[in-house]
Every structure is written in C-alpha cells, then in structure tokens.
C-alpha cells in the first residue's frame, strides 16, 4: 500500500493554537476559525497531539515569551509538533521563537527549529517598523501553497524591531525592504513562519491563513 495525501474539503481541520498566556493569542484563533478551521487555543498536550496542525503566535518580548512558553510546558511540545511533519505556523514573536537565539534577549535560548538568530533591524530607520509593507516572494518559494492566491507582491502588516537571519538562506521564503532587505517569511520542511501578522493583514493575510487551513485539511489515506 502507498500512503497518499488527499484533501477533504468538507472537513474543518483541528488547529491547535498554543496558549502560553502572553499576548492576544485569541486573535489568531478567531482568524483561523473565520478561515474554516476548528481552531482551539490550548495548552492540553492531548489536544495538541491530536491536532492536524499547530500554530505558535506571539507578541512582545522574546525572552518573556520564551519563559512563558516553558512555564506552560509547551516548549518541548512545540519542538515535537514542528518536527513530526504536521503543518506548523509561527507568527511574529512566535516565528522568532523558532530560531536559536535573539539579540533582544541573548541569555534566553530559542527553540532552535530554524537554525539561525533573530537580529535587530539595522540602524537608519525607525524601530519598530509599524506599517504595511510589500512582500517579495523568493523565486524558489513561489510555488509554496502558503502563498497561493496572494499574487507576486502582496501587502502585509508588520510590527517589529527584529528579523530572522537563518543559517541556511534557503529557509528564507520572502523579504521586504525597510532601509535594507529584511527577512519576512520562512519555510523549513513542514514549518512556515511569518514576521508579519496575517490576522491583521486584511484580504492577503486571510488568504494566507486560508491556505494554512487548506494544508491542514490534508489527511492520510491508504491507496
């Protein structure tokens, strides 16, 4: 028998939004519900293990978010979910926590899912960048299902003072220009991560979340 992936368009996939008690985590949950998911804000290991996909949102300080993630018992669960092949989405500081470290809190290790570091936006521009900005999708990532229907240069909403710099440039899925070229989205295996806030990015952001729900809807079948 050969394992295949088949979409069931009638199914609302179960999406676990990791609840570690910091920031407005429910905004991601509500946006995913709007896009067709059975989204649950949860710290329940059983529910996280049963979910079709996992989302790690975040706002605020890297160090505070990492400490809260560990205190909630979710750090190891996040690493496990990101490594088991299920779709995994990191958003804003949730994206930053996927890296190994951040210059914002050098003494607080990140999850190390994406090898690399979170660096300050270079001097010469206002920090944070708090505005809409136009995404430039990398040539190698234009076929990524997460970008389906967004066009070649969608506008997304950013609030950040740092950005991710992976060890492997192939992990960079998209960039923006803000004084210099900043990395704005990442793909590593089944993990997709964004510095921008899709839940605050109007039609383009909802399209990206709808794409994530669609990928989460894939189910294993024997053929």
C-alpha positions as a printed Julia matrix, in Angstrom:
223×3 Matrix{Float64}:
   0.0    0.0    0.0
   1.14   3.53  -0.74
   0.38   6.39   1.64
  -1.07   9.41  -0.11
  -2.38  12.8    0.92
  -5.92  13.62  -0.01
  -7.92  16.78   0.66
 -11.38  16.55   2.21
 -12.94  19.97   1.54
 -15.87  19.23   3.87
 -13.68  18.77   6.94
 -12.83  21.53   9.42
  -9.26  20.67  10.43
  -8.36  20.79  14.1
  -5.74  23.52  14.57
  -4.06  23.83  17.98
  -3.1   27.43  18.81
  -0.56  27.17  21.6
  -1.77  29.01  24.71
   1.11  30.2   26.89
  -0.74  33.13  28.39
   1.02  36.12  26.86
  -0.24  38.49  24.16
  -3.52  38.47  22.29
  -3.46  34.82  21.27
  -7.18  34.72  20.61
  -6.85  36.98  17.57
  -5.04  34.18  15.74
  -7.61  31.64  16.95
 -10.53  33.77  15.71
  -8.9   34.43  12.33
  -8.29  30.72  11.78
 -11.91  29.96  12.72
 -13.01  32.56  10.16
 -10.86  30.79   7.55
 -12.51  27.41   8.11
 -10.56  25.75  10.93
 -11.71  24.18  14.14
  -9.15  26.31  15.98
  -8.55  25.73  19.7
  -6.45  27.94  21.97
  -4.96  25.25  24.19
  -2.14  24.04  26.41
  -3.55  20.49  26.57
  -0.87  18.01  25.41
  -3.5   15.51  24.26
  -5.31  18.05  22.12
  -2.03  19.32  20.67
  -1.02  15.75  19.79
  -4.4   15.12  18.13
  -4.42  18.35  16.12
  -4.0   18.36  12.35
  -1.68  21.37  12.61
  -0.17  23.69  15.2
   0.17  27.49  15.4
   2.58  29.42  17.62
   1.62  33.12  17.73
   3.34  35.78  19.82
   3.77  39.47  20.54
   6.06  41.37  22.88
   9.49  40.5   24.22
  11.32  37.38  23.03
  12.65  36.5   26.46
   9.29  36.92  28.2
   7.57  34.8   25.55
  10.15  32.01  25.82
   9.88  31.95  29.61
   6.09  31.78  29.41
   6.24  29.02  26.8
   8.46  26.94  29.1
   6.32  27.73  32.17
   3.24  26.5   30.31
   5.02  23.23  29.48
   4.74  23.91  25.75
   8.33  24.35  24.56
   9.04  20.64  24.05
   5.57  20.12  22.59
   6.22  22.89  20.07
   9.53  21.34  19.05
   7.87  17.94  18.7
   5.0   19.27  16.62
   7.36  21.18  14.34
   9.37  18.03  13.75
   6.66  15.44  13.18
   5.6   16.57   9.7
   2.34  18.3   10.57
   1.83  21.82   9.21
   3.24  24.3   11.74
   2.83  28.08  11.58
   4.81  30.62  13.61
   3.58  34.23  13.71
   5.59  37.35  14.7
   7.35  36.61  18.01
   6.08  33.05  17.58
   8.2   32.99  14.43
  11.15  34.47  16.31
  10.97  31.79  19.0
  11.56  29.14  16.33
  15.13  30.43  15.96
  18.03  29.53  18.23
  18.52  32.94  19.85
  17.53  36.6   19.72
  19.6   39.72  20.21
  16.65  41.09  22.18
  17.25  38.52  24.95
  20.64  36.84  24.32
  20.56  34.85  27.56
  17.23  33.16  26.69
  17.65  30.33  24.14
  15.04  29.9   21.45
  13.59  26.6   20.25
  16.22  26.04  17.56
  13.74  24.72  15.0
  15.14  27.1   12.38
  18.94  27.29  12.82
  19.94  30.93  13.0
  19.37  34.09  15.03
  16.96  36.98  15.44
  18.79  40.25  14.71
  17.89  43.91  15.25
  16.7   45.84  12.21
  19.81  47.78  11.08
  20.12  51.4   12.21
  18.88  54.2    9.99
  15.13  53.51  10.09
  12.51  53.88  12.79
  12.12  50.89  15.07
   9.72  49.26  15.26
   8.57  49.03  11.69
   4.86  49.53  12.24
   3.24  49.66   8.82
   2.06  47.8    5.75
   4.9   46.59   3.56
   5.13  44.78   0.25
   6.35  41.21   0.33
   8.87  39.94  -2.2
   8.46  36.18  -2.52
  11.66  34.29  -3.33
  11.81  32.57  -6.71
  12.28  29.15  -5.13
   9.17  29.63  -2.96
   6.65  30.99  -5.44
   5.03  27.56  -5.63
   4.66  27.25  -1.86
   0.98  26.5   -1.11
   1.06  29.1    1.67
   1.48  31.82  -0.97
  -1.3   30.58  -3.26
  -3.62  33.37  -4.37
  -1.52  36.17  -2.86
  -0.02  37.42  -6.11
   3.66  38.2   -6.59
   3.92  41.21  -4.23
   1.2   41.19  -1.56
   0.93  43.87   1.15
   1.1   42.6    4.74
   1.1   44.32   8.13
   4.26  44.43  10.27
   5.04  45.45  13.86
   8.64  44.51  14.69
  12.12  45.72  15.58
  13.97  42.5   14.75
  14.02  39.95  11.97
  15.17  36.38  11.45
  18.53  35.55   9.89
  18.72  31.79   9.25
  21.98  29.92   8.81
  20.64  28.48   5.55
  19.45  31.21   3.14
  17.21  28.6    1.5
  14.96  28.88   4.59
  14.05  32.47   3.59
  10.72  32.38   1.75
  10.09  36.13   1.4
  11.62  39.52   2.21
  10.62  43.18   2.49
  12.52  46.43   2.01
  12.76  48.68   5.06
  16.01  50.6    4.99
  17.6   47.32   3.95
  16.34  43.9    2.94
  14.64  42.21   5.9
  13.6   38.58   6.02
   9.86  38.34   6.45
   8.77  34.71   5.95
  10.46  31.34   6.3
   9.95  27.77   5.19
  11.79  24.78   6.66
  10.16  21.43   5.98
   6.59  21.47   7.26
   7.26  24.69   9.23
   6.17  28.04   7.79
   6.72  31.25   9.74
   5.99  34.94   9.25
   7.3   38.13  10.81
   4.14  39.92   9.68
   0.7   39.45  11.25
  -1.59  37.62   8.78
  -4.52  38.04  11.17
  -4.12  41.84  10.84
  -3.36  41.92   7.11
  -6.85  42.13   5.57
  -7.54  40.02   2.47
  -3.94  38.93   1.83
  -3.48  37.78   5.41
  -6.76  35.91   5.47
  -5.8   34.24   2.19
  -2.56  33.03   3.76
  -4.44  31.67   6.79
  -6.98  30.04   4.48
  -4.06  28.39   2.69
  -2.78  27.09   6.03
  -6.22  25.69   6.85
  -6.26  24.03   3.43
  -2.88  22.4    4.02
  -4.1   21.32   7.48
  -7.12  19.69   5.84
  -4.95  17.12   4.06
  -5.46  13.68   5.56
  -3.53  10.45   5.23
  -5.29   7.75   3.26
  -4.18   4.33   2.03
  -4.45   3.83  -1.71
